[in-house]
Amino acid sequence: MTTFLITGNLGYIGPVLEKNIRNYLPSAIIIGLDTGYFRDSIISHKTPFSRPNVDVQYYIDIRNSEIISDIINRHSVDHILHLAAISNDPMGCEFEQVTSSINHYASVNLAKLACSNHVKSFVFASSCSVYGMGGDSPKTEADSLNPLTAYAKSKVAVESDILSLNETVNSKTKFTCLRFATACGMSPRLRLDLVLNDFVATALSTYKIDILSNGVPWRPLIDVNDMSKLMIWGALRDGSNYEIFNAGCQSCNYQVLEIAKKVASALQPNVSINVNESAPIDNRSYQVNFQKLLSVLTTEFTPSISLSESINNLVNGLKDSLDCVSPINREHLIRLKTLIKHRAEGRLDGNLLWLR
């Protein structure tokens, strides 16, 4: 029997990852571990697989290493799929110290627990944002890093510390760091602070797309279903005990304006695009080379969902929930606004620890 522990399973990726594990390994045991910040951030309770599809669900802060160690040991966890994080730049800016505590130190402590509890593999959801301002050449794993935000810096720090851990600890745990392109696509726990998801939801509900930048920055994209398959592959892969992979496909590098045009084209003829030509330059712009990963993947795990498919899946998934994703009703689907609301209503303290 194979047992997976998914941290952050009540986030955007979690339900899609759970579904893919069930499809690929029907007999697997899935343990969910989540602090619960976004447990109610769902489109609708009627949405398929909106409830956790796990065998056991724990509501535990990822910083609570003693309890997590007990969970790993009690369930004889084979694979840890580590998603839990303060998950974007705006949250990292608002909660910089907490981002370091959760994204960096708690992640490294979790990796240490994987080693000491003889976990077979540890898959870390890193990010292509580590490249920062990437220039014109697609970045490979061998290129220098230029993290510009607290979020991106935390990812670099974890990668570095896991490498040191792998080199110094006599452990058989296999580490895989997947530098994901920007996530997109349909999930019952949708995020609307992601570029494609935001564009589709806004276009559906208002018939326009407002681009906050000048539209020039590059963003690689990857559908949440492809992300989930790669997490499973990372857990089960053969090869060395530490690897970093850019995670996406060669055709998925887009400029922001191009993404908006693709969305508008899919929803024509009524959608207009407004570009903020006077916006400050967005230095978070990077193209990414994914050849290292693609050269070792089998067909069943190779990213295959096109931008058009991601758009269509979002359109079909949201067509009965337009009120929920309209600009006045979408705050629960935007991560930073959810955390700010929890704090304002006295549920979280300044360190994002639950008060009640």
N, C-alpha and C positions, 0 to 999 in steps of 0.2 A: 504494500500500500504506500503510495506517494503522498506526502503531506506538504502543502504550500502554506506559507504565512504571507499574507498580503498586508503591508502597512499602508495606511491611507486608503483603504478599500471603499470608503464612503465618499470618495471624491469623484471627479469626472471620469477617470480611466477605470476605476474599480469595477463597476458592474459589467463593463465590456470585457475586461480581463477575466472576471469570474466566468462569464458565459463562454469565452474561448477555452478556458481550462476545462470546463465541463464537456465541451465538444471534443477536445483533443484527448483528454484523459478522463473518461466518465467515472472511473472508480477513485479518482483523487480525492483526498480530504483537503478542504480549504478552510483556513483559519483567517478571519478578518480582524484587524487591529486598527482602530481609528479613534482619535480624540473626540470626534463628533461635531467639529465646528460647522460642517456643511451637511449634516445628516438630513436636514429638511430642505436642502437646495435641490429640489427636483421639479421637473416640469409639471408632472401630475401623478397622483397616486395610482391612476389608471394605466400609466405607461408600463409596458412589459418590462420585467426584471428591474423595477424601481426599488424593490426590497432586496437587501443583501442576499446573494445566492451562495451562502457559505454554510459550513457545518457548525461552526462556532463563531460568534461575534463578540469581541472584547472592545469596550470603550475605555481605552487607556491612552494617556499622553505618551508620545514616543520618547519623552525625556525620562520616563520612569523605568530605568534599566533593570532594576531589581525584579519588578513584577514581570517584565518582558522576558527576562532570562528564565523565570519559572515557567512561563507559557511555552517557550521554545522547548524546554526540557520535558515538560509534562506531555506535550503532543508529539514528541520526537520529530520535530520539523526537519524536513529534508531540504527545502528550498525557501529562501526568503526573497520576495519580490518587493523591493523598497520604493514605494511611491510617496510616502508621507513627507510633506515639506510645506513651507511657506512658498507658494507656487508661482509667483510672478514678480516682476519688477516693482509695480506700485505697492504691493504688500511689503516687499523687501525694503523699500524706501521708508514706508510708514513705521515698520517694526524692524529696524535694522539689527538691533541686538538680539531680538527674538529669532530673527532669521538665522543668525550665526549659531544660536543655541540649538535650534531645532534642525536646521538644514545641515549644519556642519557637525557640531559636537555630538548630537544625539545620533546622527547617521554613523559616525565613526564608532561610537560606543556599540551600536547595533551590529556593526561589522565585527567588532571584537567578540560580542556574544555569539555570533555565528561560528567563529573559530573555536571558542571555548566549549560550545555545545555540539561540536562536530557536525554542523550543518553542511550539506554537500555543496550548495551553491548560494551565492548572494548576488542578486541583480540590482544594480543601482540606476535609477532613472536620472541621468544627468541631462545636459542640455547643450545644443549647438550655440546658445548665447555666450558660451565661454570664449567664442572667437571675437565678440564685440564688434568693432569696426573692421570688417574683413577684407576690404579692397575688392579688386575685380576678379582675382583668381579664387576658384572654389577651394575651401580649406580642407586639408587632410588632417588625420590624427597626429601627424608628425610636425605640423605647423605650430608656430608659437601662439600662445593664448593671450587674449586681451579683454578680460572680463571688466565690464564697465559699471556693473550694479552689484548691490549686496547679494542679490539672488545668484547671479552668475559667479561671483567670487566664492560663494558657499559651495557651488558645484565643483569648482577647481580645487578647493581645499579638501573636499571629500575624496576626489580622485587621487590626490597626492598622498593623503594619509592612508588610504586603502592600499596603495602601492607600497608604502613603507611597512604597513602591517603585514602584507603578503611576503615581503622580503625578510622580515625579522621574526615572525611567529611561525613555529613549526606546525602548520595547519594544512589540512587537505581541502579546506573550503575553496571553491572556485569562484573568483570574483569577475563580474562582467559589468563594465560601465558603459551604458548606452547613451550617447550624446544625441538625444532626440531633436529632430526638427520641431518646429512649432506645431503643437497638437491641433487637430481640427476634427470635425465630424460629429455624428449623432451619438448621444448618450442620454439616458434618462436623467442623469445628474449633470446636465449640460452646463458648461461655462460660457458666458457671453463676454468675458474679458479676453477672448482669443480672437484673432483678427478675422478669420473666415467665418466663424460662428456668429460673431457680432455683425458682420456685413450681411449675412443671410437673414438673420433675425430682424435686423433693422429694415432691410429691403422688403421683407414680407409684411412688416407691420406699418411702415411709413412710406414705402415706395421710393425711398431715396437712401443713398449711402454717403455719409459724411466721413471723409478721410482727414484725420487730425494732422497728419504730416503732409509733405508735398507729394507723397506717393512714390518717391524714388527708392526708399530703402528696400533691400532684398530680404526676403523671408523664405526659407525652405519650409515646406509643410509636410505633415504626415498624419494620415487618418488614425483615429483612436483604435480602430480594429487592427490595423497593421502594427501599431505600437504594442498592442496586447500580444499578438503573435510573436513579436520579437522578444518580449519579456519571457515568454515560455521557452523560446529557443535559447535565450541566454541562460536560463536555468538548467537546461538539458544538454547544452552544447559539449562537444569534445574539445580538446586542445589545452592550452596552457592555463595556469591558475590565475592569471590576471590579464585581462584584455580590455582595451577601450575601442569602441566602434562609434563612428558617426552613424546615426540611425535614421535612414530615409531612403529615397530613391533618386537616381540621377536627374530625372525629369521634374523634380518637385521644387526647384529654386524659382521663386517668383518675386517680382517687385510688387509692392502693396497696391499700386494702381492697377496692375495687371489682374490681381486677385479680385479687386472690385469690379473690373470690367467683365470678368468671367461670371461673377454672380449676377450682374445686371443683364448679361446676355441670356443667362438661364431663365431669368424672370421677365424678359421683355414682354411688351414694349413700354412698361410704365415706370421703370426705375431710373432715377437720375443719380449722377455721381457729382459730389461737391468736393473739390480738392482745396486744402488750405495752403495756398501758394506762399503765404507769409509765415508759415510755421517755422520755428527754429529747426536747424538741421538735426535729424535723428541719427546719432552715431551708431546705433544698434543696427547695423546693416552687414549682412554676410551671406555669401554663397558657400555651399558645402559640397565636398566630394564624398560620396558614399561607397566608393568602389571596394574598399577593404571589406566592408560587411557583405556586400553583394557577391563578392567572390567566394564566400564560404557558406552562404545560405543555400539550403535546398528549396525547391519550388514551393513547398507548402508553407514556408515561412517568409518568402520573399515579398516585400511590400508590393501590393497590386492594385490598391484602390486609387483611382485617378482623382484629380481635383473635381472634375465634373461629377463623378460618382459621389464624392463627399458632399458636394452642393445638393445633389438630388436627394441624398439620404436625409440631409437636414431639412430640406423643403418638405419632404413627405412626413418626416417625424414631427414637424412643427405646425403643419397645416390645420390641426385641430386645437392648437394651443396658442393662437396668435395673441390673445389677451395677456397671456402669461409672459410673453417675450417682448411686449410693447415697451417703449422707453419709460413709461410711468410705472410699470409693474415688474420690471426685470431685476430689481436690486438684489433679490435673493439668489440670482444666478451670476452675480458679480462678486468675486471672492473678497476683495477689500471692503466693499460696502457691507457685506455680511459680518465681517469681523468688527467693523466700526459699530454696527448696530448692536452686536452682542455686548460690546464694551459700554455703549451709551445706556443700555438697559440693565447694566449691572450683572451680567452673566460672566464676563471675563475681566481679569485684572490687566495691568499694563504689560505683564509678561505672557499674556494670553493663556493664563491658567484659569480653570473654571472656579467661579465663586459659588455658583449654585446650579 
